[in-house]
Amino acid sequence: MTEPTSGGNDQKQKIYNMAMAALVGQVGCLTLIIIMAALFGGMYLDNRFDSKPWFTTGLLIGSIPISMGAMLYVSRAAIRKIKTRVEPKEEKKVGNQE
């Protein structure tokens, strides 16, 4: 078996994994909400105007690019927040300079 790496790297990897899991969960829920809204909206409109498959089919097909765009937006926003900040290195002073 392999020995565990340093504690700092393990902690960073755990945080990164949790952030990715949260991102996947957000994207999955958002996609489900968009598709369900298209489905039920289409079914309502089909019943209202007596045009059985047309509104449901159209809204479901139309929900695909909307869902893709929403996934891209949410993913990019989450990744922007996940990126670790790079702390500037402290400059070493030589001698007694002020």
Sequence and secondary structure as in RCSB ss.txt:
>XXXX:A:sequence
MTEPTSGGNDQKQKIYNMAMAALVGQVGCLTLIIIMAALFGGMYLDNRFDSKPWFTTGLLIGSIPISMGAMLYVS
RAAIRKIKTRVEPKEEKKVGNQE
>XXXX:A:secstr
      HHHHHHHHHHHHHHHHHHHHHHHHHHHHHHHHHHHHHHHHHHHT TTHHHHHHHHHHHHHHHHHHHHHH
HHHHHHHS           SS  
